[in-house]
Amino acid sequence: MKFRKLYWVTEQVGESGDSKVIGVFTSIHDIRTKGIKWNDECGHRAGFRVSLIKLDSSGMPLGSWVGPDFAGLPEDLQQFVATGEFDGPSIDLLVADLRGLS
């Protein structure tokens, strides 16, 4: 099993722009099967954000994208295809699932 160094964080965004983290996932498969959904317990429903975070880092996210279109996500993730962290078809499925949520 590959040790994951990048994590996906999902958040629901409120009307005022504040957000609540609703999930942390270690792979595109996990976020697609478990994380791309609204958490009914969270009152924030104005938007859905997904961020890519480096493990054990106090730095800024490697990327953060907000629905409904998650603009720039496919292009931004191409650098990780080049390193072998992700593959193109998985990114396409992730983007389609995220856009389908909105």
Rosetta blueprint (number, residue, H / E / L):
1 M L
2 K L
3 F L
4 R L
5 K L
6 L E
7 Y E
8 W E
9 V E
10 T E
11 E E
12 Q E
13 V E
14 G L
15 E L
16 S L
17 G L
18 D L
19 S E
20 K E
21 V E
22 I E
23 G E
24 V E
25 F E
26 T L
27 S L
28 I H
29 H H
30 D H
31 I H
32 R H
33 T H
34 K H
35 G H
36 I L
37 K L
38 W L
39 N L
40 D L
41 E L
42 C L
43 G L
44 H L
45 R L
46 A L
47 G E
48 F E
49 R E
50 V E
51 S E
52 L E
53 I E
54 K E
55 L L
56 D L
57 S L
58 S L
59 G L
60 M L
61 P L
62 L L
63 G E
64 S E
65 W E
66 V E
67 G L
68 P L
69 D L
70 F L
71 A L
72 G L
73 L H
74 P H
75 E H
76 D H
77 L L
78 Q H
79 Q H
80 F H
81 V H
82 A H
83 T L
84 G L
85 E L
86 F L
87 D L
88 G H
89 P H
90 S H
91 I H
92 D H
93 L H
94 L H
95 V H
96 A H
97 D H
98 L H
99 R H
100 G H
101 L H
102 S L
